[in-house]
Amino acid sequence: MTDSKSLSRRKFLLSTGGAAIGSGLLSQRLSAGMHLRGDDTLRVGIVGCGGRGTGAVKQALLADKNVKLVAMGDAFGDRIDRSLSSLNNPENGVVEKIDVPEERRFDGVDCYKQVIASDIDVIILATPPHFRPEHLRAAVDAGLHVFAEKPVAVDAPGVRSVMETSRKAKEKNLSLVSGLCYRYHDGRLALMDQVHSGAIGDIVSMQVNYLTGELWYHERQPEWSDMEWQMRNWLYFTWLSGDHIAEQHIHSLDVAAWAMGDQYPVRATSVGGRQVRTDPKYGNVYDHFNTTYEWENGVKGFSACRQQNGCYREVNDYLIGTKGRCDVFKHRIDGENNWRFKGRARNMYQNEHDALFAAIRKNEPINNGEYMCKSTMMAIMGRMSAYTGQSITWDQAWNSTEDFTPVDYSWRDVAVAPVAIPGVTKFI
């Protein structure tokens, strides 16, 4: 078939009925699109070219023999340049799989549209979490397989949107893999098999900790508008990151939900605030949270996260049951049924992408949508409780109408929302 007579791959996907289709038709669609290009290469695009996005691209390129990075997008062109420079280091072993000419490097807030339109099969979504619902919806509507970093939203409307998009991905037979990487760690997978098989008996309580230091900050430049300053320092603005209980501590909270068989808490009661990061440059996020999560069966999970320098650090999770105690990061059970993972755990970040690309090749889709949405909501529920000083139920959190979406994303001056004050800030 000559180029002049062939349909573009995007038109082909649409002409074959890119809405909810069966697995057989999807296989035909994928193989036909590859045939139009003359090979079976899976073409990858990325939106969000920071450190995590760059790492995810490298892992994607190592996950499959016939895969290429062909399109990159970020709000800021210098991030694309930095990412490409890093990826093109020969030590990464992926240089020959990078084909991103200038015309397929897109900057600006709407860059995701151009990446999606770049004749790709798989997209990596690694922008600040605020943008995940919109980007994920557009990717699934276009019939793309997705790797989506955590968390998947910063507010309840965003989570509800992603849950609906996840259902659409399942209907379309598309793979959707979450950046909640603990679930792809060999040792933790083996450990949870033991827990779910009753090795520690009935869980009676849990302690999940993410106590660490401060993270990066980009000094404001004179030419930056308020919007650019906030987006370049997205960690420190709730509307962009969801606060660190969601952006970082979600890993720990996801472990608690996983241990409970993906049953989620019915209530959260939290305290938190800003003790150290009080400078206005740190936006409006807190630097510590302590949250008690309650499950319907009476189990309580005690959650602690902190980003403060010079303090005790611990990132680990503990499960206490009627027959024993589980140290999650040591992959060990002590009690009536002593057990320890003796295998060699592979890189969990690489495992995610290995699983995604294997699923695409086998036409056996993975869909992590349910737990990635609900674990995000679990984090948001804890933040809501700390910000307001109220005990928040799951139903309240899930049905919240609080929406952090700004009026627009233009490079303009925009005020920073005030820091939440418990007892004053209202639940919405």
Backbone torsions as a table, in degrees:
resi	resn	phi	psi	omega
1	MET	NA	125.6	-177.3
2	THR	-80.5	155.5	-179.7
3	ASP	-58.2	-36.7	-176.0
4	SER	-68.6	-24.9	-177.4
5	LYS	-102.8	-14.3	-175.9
6	SER	-82.1	146.9	172.9
7	LEU	-71.2	151.0	169.4
8	SER	-66.1	156.7	-177.3
9	ARG	-64.1	-36.8	179.8
10	ARG	-63.7	-43.8	178.0
11	LYS	-64.3	-35.7	178.8
12	PHE	-61.6	-44.9	-179.2
13	LEU	-60.2	-43.1	-179.6
14	LEU	-67.2	-39.8	-176.3
15	SER	-70.2	-19.4	178.7
16	THR	-91.2	7.9	177.0
17	GLY	83.8	67.4	-173.8
18	GLY	-71.3	3.9	175.2
19	ALA	-75.7	-159.2	-175.5
20	ALA	-61.6	115.5	-177.9
21	ILE	-131.5	163.9	-178.8
22	GLY	-78.1	166.2	-176.1
23	SER	-64.0	-36.2	-179.4
24	GLY	-62.8	-44.0	-179.4
25	LEU	-67.8	-35.5	178.5
26	LEU	-63.0	-41.3	178.3
27	SER	-60.0	-43.6	178.4
28	GLN	-61.5	-41.9	-178.2
29	ARG	-63.0	-47.0	-178.4
30	LEU	-64.8	-48.1	-178.2
31	SER	-66.5	-34.8	178.5
32	ALA	-66.6	-41.7	177.9
33	GLY	-61.5	-40.4	177.9
34	MET	-65.7	-38.3	-178.7
35	HIS	-62.4	-37.5	178.5
36	LEU	-60.6	-29.3	178.9
37	ARG	-90.7	-11.3	176.6
38	GLY	89.1	8.5	176.3
39	ASP	-155.6	-178.2	-179.2
40	ASP	-108.2	27.6	-179.4
41	THR	-69.2	132.8	172.0
42	LEU	-87.2	122.6	-176.5
43	ARG	-96.6	129.1	-173.2
44	VAL	-114.3	140.2	171.5
45	GLY	-125.3	154.6	177.6
46	ILE	-130.1	143.2	171.5
47	VAL	-123.8	115.3	-176.3
48	GLY	106.2	92.4	-168.3
49	CYS	-105.9	33.3	174.8
50	GLY	-76.6	-164.2	-176.7
51	GLY	-61.2	-45.4	-179.2
52	ARG	-69.4	-40.0	178.2
53	GLY	-62.9	-41.9	178.9
54	THR	-63.0	-42.4	176.7
55	GLY	-62.1	-40.9	179.9
56	ALA	-64.3	-38.4	177.2
57	VAL	-61.8	-46.5	179.4
58	LYS	-57.0	-45.4	-179.1
59	GLN	-66.2	-36.8	177.3
60	ALA	-63.7	-41.5	-177.8
61	LEU	-70.6	-24.2	177.7
62	LEU	-87.7	-9.8	-172.0
63	ALA	-81.6	-18.2	-173.3
64	ASP	-147.1	144.8	-177.5
65	LYS	-66.3	-41.8	-175.2
66	ASN	-110.5	77.6	180.0
67	VAL	-141.5	144.7	178.5
68	LYS	-139.2	143.1	169.9
69	LEU	-86.7	120.3	-174.0
70	VAL	-123.0	-10.9	-178.5
71	ALA	-150.6	141.7	-179.7
72	MET	-136.5	141.1	178.0
73	GLY	-141.1	143.4	176.1
74	ASP	-158.0	155.0	177.1
75	ALA	-59.6	-27.5	-173.9
76	PHE	-124.3	125.9	-177.2
77	GLY	-62.1	-33.0	-179.5
78	ASP	-65.7	-26.3	176.9
79	ARG	-69.3	-37.8	177.0
80	ILE	-63.3	-45.6	-179.3
81	ASP	-60.1	-44.2	-179.0
82	ARG	-65.5	-40.3	179.7
83	SER	-64.6	-46.1	179.2
84	LEU	-61.7	-40.4	178.7
85	SER	-61.0	-42.1	178.5
86	SER	-66.1	-45.3	-177.6
87	LEU	-65.8	-30.6	-177.1
88	ASN	-81.3	6.4	172.6
89	ASN	-69.0	121.5	-177.4
90	PRO	-55.5	-25.6	-179.4
91	GLU	-63.8	-21.6	179.6
92	ASN	-73.6	-23.5	178.8
93	GLY	73.7	23.2	-177.1
94	VAL	-128.8	6.4	-173.0
95	VAL	-56.4	-40.7	-176.9
96	GLU	-71.4	-8.7	-180.0
97	LYS	-101.8	11.7	-178.9
98	ILE	-108.9	121.4	179.7
99	ASP	-139.7	76.6	-176.3
100	VAL	-125.6	80.5	177.3
101	PRO	-66.6	168.5	-176.5
102	GLU	-52.2	-38.1	-176.2
103	GLU	-72.3	-8.8	175.6
104	ARG	-115.3	30.2	172.0
105	ARG	-117.7	115.7	-170.9
106	PHE	-120.3	128.8	175.6
107	ASP	-116.7	167.2	-175.9
108	GLY	106.7	161.0	-176.4
109	VAL	-64.6	-28.9	-179.8
110	ASP	-90.6	14.1	-175.3
111	CYS	-60.4	-25.8	-178.3
112	TYR	-60.6	-33.1	179.5
113	LYS	-64.2	-40.6	-179.0
114	GLN	-73.3	-36.1	176.1
115	VAL	-63.5	-45.6	-179.5
116	ILE	-60.7	-34.0	-177.9
117	ALA	-84.6	10.4	-173.4
118	SER	-97.6	31.4	174.2
119	ASP	59.2	51.4	-178.8
120	ILE	-110.9	162.6	177.4
121	ASP	-107.4	-32.4	-173.8
122	VAL	-132.1	139.7	177.2
123	ILE	-126.5	140.1	174.5
124	ILE	-104.6	123.7	-178.8
125	LEU	-109.3	108.5	-174.2
126	ALA	-137.1	29.6	175.5
127	THR	-76.9	175.1	168.9
128	PRO	-52.1	143.0	-171.2
129	PRO	-56.4	-27.0	179.6
130	HIS	-51.9	-35.7	-173.8
131	PHE	-85.6	-8.0	-173.1
132	ARG	-59.6	-45.5	-178.0
133	PRO	-57.4	-46.7	-178.6
134	GLU	-66.3	-44.9	-178.0
135	HIS	-66.7	-40.7	-179.3
136	LEU	-66.3	-41.5	178.1
137	ARG	-60.8	-45.1	-179.3
138	ALA	-64.7	-38.4	-179.4
139	ALA	-66.5	-44.3	-179.8
140	VAL	-69.6	-39.3	175.8
141	ASP	-58.2	-31.8	-179.2
142	ALA	-86.0	-0.3	177.1
143	GLY	80.5	30.1	-177.9
144	LEU	-99.6	147.0	167.8
145	HIS	-77.3	148.7	-169.3
146	VAL	-134.1	136.8	159.8
147	PHE	-109.0	119.6	-175.6
148	ALA	-117.6	120.5	177.3
149	GLU	-67.2	160.9	178.4
150	LYS	-90.7	160.6	-21.2
151	PRO	-70.5	173.1	-174.3
152	VAL	-96.4	-0.1	179.5
153	ALA	-169.5	171.3	178.2
154	VAL	-119.1	-6.4	179.6
155	ASP	-146.8	168.5	-175.6
156	ALA	-63.8	-42.4	176.3
157	PRO	-57.7	-36.8	177.8
158	GLY	-65.6	-42.1	178.5
159	VAL	-63.5	-43.6	-179.9
160	ARG	-62.9	-37.1	176.9
161	SER	-62.6	-45.6	-178.7
162	VAL	-66.3	-35.8	177.7
163	MET	-61.5	-41.7	178.0
164	GLU	-66.6	-41.6	178.2
165	THR	-64.3	-37.5	178.5
166	SER	-62.0	-38.2	177.6
167	ARG	-66.0	-39.0	177.8
168	LYS	-64.6	-39.4	178.3
169	ALA	-60.7	-39.5	178.8
170	LYS	-65.9	-42.6	178.3
171	GLU	-61.5	-34.5	-178.4
172	LYS	-87.1	0.8	179.2
173	ASN	65.3	34.7	179.4
174	LEU	-100.6	144.5	175.3
175	SER	-82.5	139.4	178.3
176	LEU	-136.5	106.0	-177.2
177	VAL	-108.8	134.6	-176.4
178	SER	-93.0	151.7	174.9
179	GLY	-79.3	10.1	173.4
180	LEU	-76.4	80.6	-164.9
181	CYS	-72.5	-18.3	179.2
182	TYR	-57.6	-30.7	-178.0
183	ARG	-74.2	-5.1	176.8
184	TYR	-113.3	13.8	178.2
185	HIS	-89.9	126.0	-173.6
186	ASP	-57.3	-44.6	-178.7
187	GLY	-65.4	-40.8	-178.9
188	ARG	-73.3	-32.7	174.3
189	LEU	-62.1	-45.9	179.0
190	ALA	-64.6	-39.7	179.3
191	LEU	-62.9	-46.4	-178.9
192	MET	-65.5	-31.1	173.4
193	ASP	-59.9	-40.8	177.5
194	GLN	-65.5	-45.9	-179.6
195	VAL	-60.6	-46.2	-177.8
196	HIS	-72.1	-16.9	175.9
197	SER	-88.8	-0.3	174.9
198	GLY	96.7	14.1	-175.5
199	ALA	-62.7	-30.5	176.4
200	ILE	-107.1	12.7	-178.8
201	GLY	74.0	-150.7	177.4
202	ASP	-80.8	131.6	176.7
203	ILE	-67.8	132.2	178.0
204	VAL	-112.3	-26.2	176.2
205	SER	-161.6	164.2	180.0
206	MET	-142.8	149.4	171.7
207	GLN	-129.7	120.6	179.8
208	VAL	-123.3	125.1	-173.1
209	ASN	-122.3	137.3	168.2
210	TYR	-136.6	77.5	-176.8
211	LEU	-103.6	109.9	-173.5
212	THR	-142.1	-172.8	-178.2
213	GLY	-95.9	-173.7	179.6
214	GLU	-73.3	157.3	-178.8
215	LEU	-107.0	-167.9	-174.2
216	TRP	-70.7	160.7	172.4
217	TYR	-148.0	136.6	177.9
218	HIS	-101.9	117.1	-179.4
219	GLU	-58.8	136.9	-177.5
220	ARG	-67.7	136.8	177.9
221	GLN	-100.2	148.8	-175.4
222	PRO	-56.4	-32.4	-175.3
223	GLU	-82.9	-5.6	-177.6
224	TRP	-79.0	134.1	168.5
225	SER	-75.4	170.9	175.6
226	ASP	-57.5	-42.3	-177.6
227	MET	-63.4	-43.6	179.6
228	GLU	-65.5	-42.4	178.2
229	TRP	-58.4	-45.5	-179.6
230	GLN	-65.9	-43.0	-177.5
231	MET	-69.2	-33.7	177.5
232	ARG	-73.5	-22.0	177.7
233	ASN	-117.9	46.3	-169.2
234	TRP	-60.2	-23.0	-179.3
235	LEU	-57.1	-29.0	-167.9
236	TYR	-99.1	11.5	-178.7
237	PHE	-128.6	120.0	-174.2
238	THR	-57.1	-35.7	-177.3
239	TRP	-66.3	-22.8	-178.9
240	LEU	-98.8	-39.1	-173.4
241	SER	-106.5	-24.8	-172.5
242	GLY	84.4	4.0	-173.5
243	ASP	75.6	163.0	-170.1
244	HIS	-72.4	-15.5	172.3
245	ILE	-63.7	-29.3	178.0
246	ALA	-95.1	-44.2	-173.8
247	GLU	-70.3	-35.0	-175.8
248	GLN	-118.0	-50.6	-174.5
249	HIS	-69.0	-11.6	178.5
250	ILE	-54.9	-31.2	178.0
251	HIS	-57.8	-46.2	-178.9
252	SER	-66.9	-42.2	-179.4
253	LEU	-65.4	-35.7	177.7
254	ASP	-64.7	-34.9	175.7
255	VAL	-61.0	-44.5	-179.7
256	ALA	-61.2	-45.5	179.6
257	ALA	-65.7	-39.5	178.2
258	TRP	-60.7	-46.2	179.3
259	ALA	-60.0	-32.6	-179.5
260	MET	-85.7	16.6	178.4
261	GLY	70.4	33.2	-178.2
262	ASP	59.7	32.1	166.0
263	GLN	-95.1	136.9	-172.7
264	TYR	-108.1	153.9	-175.2
265	PRO	-65.6	152.4	179.7
266	VAL	-93.9	-11.9	-177.3
267	ARG	-155.7	149.3	173.8
268	ALA	-134.5	135.9	175.1
269	THR	-129.5	119.1	-168.6
270	SER	-134.2	151.7	169.1
271	VAL	-124.2	150.4	179.9
272	GLY	-173.3	174.5	178.9
273	GLY	172.2	-167.2	178.6
274	ARG	-119.6	108.9	177.5
275	GLN	-103.1	-36.2	-172.8
276	VAL	-113.8	-47.7	-178.5
277	ARG	-83.8	69.0	-176.7
278	THR	-98.2	-11.3	178.7
279	ASP	-62.7	138.7	179.2
280	PRO	-55.2	-22.6	-180.0
281	LYS	-63.7	-18.9	178.9
282	TYR	-90.0	21.2	171.7
283	GLY	62.1	-129.6	-175.0
284	ASN	-130.7	18.5	179.9
285	VAL	-87.8	164.3	175.2
286	TYR	-86.6	167.1	173.3
287	ASP	-114.6	2.8	174.1
288	HIS	-159.5	148.5	174.3
289	PHE	-140.5	142.8	167.6
290	ASN	-131.4	120.1	-170.4
291	THR	-130.3	137.3	171.2
292	THR	-106.8	120.4	176.4
293	TYR	-102.5	136.1	-179.5
294	GLU	-117.9	131.8	176.0
295	TRP	-97.0	160.8	-176.6
296	GLU	-58.7	-31.9	-178.8
297	ASN	-85.7	7.2	176.8
298	GLY	97.7	-10.2	177.8
299	VAL	-64.0	139.3	175.7
300	LYS	-118.0	136.8	175.2
301	GLY	-114.4	128.5	-177.1
302	PHE	-105.4	119.0	-171.4
303	SER	-116.1	131.9	178.1
304	ALA	-135.4	131.1	173.6
305	CYS	-140.6	145.5	-177.0
306	ARG	-153.7	140.7	171.6
307	GLN	-124.6	84.7	-179.2
308	GLN	-141.5	133.9	178.2
309	ASN	-75.6	155.4	175.1
310	GLY	75.9	12.1	-176.9
311	CYS	-115.7	164.6	175.2
312	TYR	-56.5	136.2	-179.9
313	ARG	-117.1	139.0	173.1
314	GLU	-159.9	126.5	171.8
315	VAL	-121.3	99.9	-178.5
316	ASN	-164.7	161.9	-177.8
317	ASP	-133.6	144.8	-177.2
318	TYR	-131.9	137.0	177.2
319	LEU	-118.7	130.3	179.9
320	ILE	-115.5	123.8	-178.8
321	GLY	-122.7	178.0	-178.8
322	THR	-71.8	-15.3	-178.6
323	LYS	-120.2	1.2	-178.5
324	GLY	168.9	-178.7	-176.2
325	ARG	-126.1	141.8	-175.7
326	CYS	-120.3	125.8	172.7
327	ASP	-100.0	106.7	-169.2
328	VAL	-66.5	-44.4	-175.9
329	PHE	-76.0	-23.5	174.5
330	LYS	-89.3	-4.8	177.9
331	HIS	54.0	51.7	-173.5
332	ARG	-137.7	143.1	174.4
333	ILE	-120.2	130.7	174.9
334	ASP	-119.7	133.0	179.9
335	GLY	149.5	-142.7	-179.4
336	GLU	-64.0	-29.8	-177.5
337	ASN	-125.6	75.6	-179.4
338	ASN	-60.0	137.6	-177.5
339	TRP	-156.5	148.5	175.3
340	ARG	-149.6	137.1	177.4
341	PHE	-69.3	124.1	-176.4
342	LYS	-110.6	-0.1	179.8
343	GLY	-79.1	-179.8	176.8
344	ARG	-105.5	113.2	-177.3
345	ALA	-76.2	130.0	174.7
346	ARG	-78.1	172.8	179.1
347	ASN	-66.9	118.9	-174.6
348	MET	-66.7	-31.1	178.0
349	TYR	-67.0	-39.7	177.4
350	GLN	-69.3	-37.3	-179.7
351	ASN	-57.6	-38.5	179.5
352	GLU	-57.8	-46.6	-176.4
353	HIS	-76.4	-34.4	174.1
354	ASP	-58.3	-43.4	-179.6
355	ALA	-66.5	-41.6	-179.0
356	LEU	-62.0	-50.4	-175.4
357	PHE	-72.4	-32.0	174.7
358	ALA	-65.3	-39.3	178.8
359	ALA	-64.0	-39.8	178.3
360	ILE	-64.3	-46.3	-178.3
361	ARG	-63.4	-38.7	-177.6
362	LYS	-84.1	-8.3	-172.5
363	ASN	55.8	43.4	175.8
364	GLU	-124.5	80.3	-168.8
365	PRO	-59.8	144.5	170.2
366	ILE	-101.4	138.9	175.2
367	ASN	-137.9	105.5	179.6
368	ASN	-92.7	13.9	-170.7
369	GLY	-58.3	-42.5	-174.6
370	GLU	-60.0	-54.0	-175.0
371	TYR	-76.4	-28.6	179.4
372	MET	-69.0	-32.0	176.7
373	CYS	-73.0	-47.1	-174.2
374	LYS	-72.4	-33.3	175.7
375	SER	-69.1	-34.7	173.1
376	THR	-61.8	-43.3	179.2
377	MET	-65.6	-35.8	177.2
378	MET	-59.4	-41.6	177.5
379	ALA	-67.3	-44.1	179.9
380	ILE	-62.6	-39.0	178.5
381	MET	-60.5	-42.3	176.8
382	GLY	-63.0	-42.0	177.9
383	ARG	-63.4	-43.3	178.7
384	MET	-57.3	-42.1	-179.1
385	SER	-66.0	-44.7	-179.9
386	ALA	-66.0	-42.6	-178.1
387	TYR	-64.7	-37.2	-175.0
388	THR	-95.6	-21.4	-174.3
389	GLY	79.4	12.1	-178.3
390	GLN	-109.3	157.2	170.8
391	SER	-82.4	126.4	-171.7
392	ILE	-115.3	130.2	177.4
393	THR	-85.6	161.9	177.3
394	TRP	-59.1	-44.8	-178.1
395	ASP	-64.0	-39.5	176.3
396	GLN	-59.9	-48.6	-178.2
397	ALA	-62.6	-46.8	-176.4
398	TRP	-62.3	-35.4	-176.7
399	ASN	-95.4	7.6	179.7
400	SER	-59.2	144.9	178.0
401	THR	-104.1	3.8	179.0
402	GLU	-62.9	123.5	-174.4
403	ASP	-131.0	120.3	-175.7
404	PHE	-89.5	6.0	-176.8
405	THR	-64.1	127.0	179.5
406	PRO	-75.3	169.7	178.8
407	VAL	-59.5	-42.5	175.8
408	ASP	-159.1	176.2	-177.2
409	TYR	-113.3	24.8	-179.0
410	SER	-69.4	155.8	-178.8
411	TRP	-77.9	80.8	-172.6
412	ARG	-129.4	173.9	173.0
413	ASP	-81.3	128.0	-178.6
414	VAL	-142.9	131.9	-175.7
415	ALA	-68.8	149.8	174.0
416	VAL	-81.0	131.3	177.4
417	ALA	-61.1	145.9	-178.5
418	PRO	-63.8	152.3	174.6
419	VAL	-65.6	133.6	-179.7
420	ALA	-63.6	140.2	178.8
421	ILE	-119.4	112.0	-179.5
422	PRO	-56.2	136.6	-178.5
423	GLY	87.4	-14.5	178.4
424	VAL	-114.5	-50.6	177.8
425	THR	-62.4	131.5	-175.3
426	LYS	-95.4	146.2	172.1
427	PHE	-74.1	136.4	-179.0
428	ILE	-118.1	NA	NA
